């Protein structure tokens, strides 16, 4: 069975986003990975191993609008040999194969 690991969203303002998620959902920083052009900030709540990944693109000046960025839902699918056929078929279709 696939297990959700994290969901990613893009944010314009890291400080404002961290403040919002802390106040609204009591999420704390689990990790922050900085790269030259962007940062990945992983947030979590003590009650769950699931994380929210905030992607901050440093050169971005305008807020994101629907269709302007993309996110993802990461899953741990375990051993591929044990994946149900429906999962294999849907992954192949989704990947354009």
C-alpha positions, 0 to 999 in steps of 0.5 A, spaced: 500 500 500 502 506 498 504 511 504 503 518 503 510 522 505 509 529 503 506 534 499 509 540 496 507 547 494 510 553 492 510 559 496 513 566 494 514 569 501 518 564 506 517 567 512 510 569 511 508 562 509 512 559 516 508 564 520 502 562 517 503 554 518 505 555 525 499 559 527 494 555 523 496 548 524 502 548 529 507 546 524 514 546 525 520 546 521 523 539 520 528 540 515 531 546 510 535 545 504 538 551 501 540 551 494 543 557 490 536 558 486 531 555 491 530 552 498 526 546 500 523 547 507 519 541 510 514 542 516 511 537 520 506 536 526 508 532 532 502 528 531 504 525 524 510 523 520 507 526 514 510 533 512 509 539 508 514 541 503 514 549 501 518 550 495 521 557 495 524 560 488 529 566 490 528 570 484 520 569 484 517 576 484 510 575 483 505 571 487 503 564 484 496 563 481 493 557 479 496 553 473 503 558 474 506 553 479 506 545 480 506 541 486 506 534 488 504 528 493 510 524 494 509 516 496 513 511 499 510 505 495 515 500 498 517 494 494 515 495 486 514 487 486 508 488 490 505 493 487 498 492 485 497 491 477 492 497 477 497 502 481 503 500 475 498 501 470 496 508 472 503 510 473 504 508 466 499 512 464 500 518 468 507 518 466 505 518 458 508 511 457 
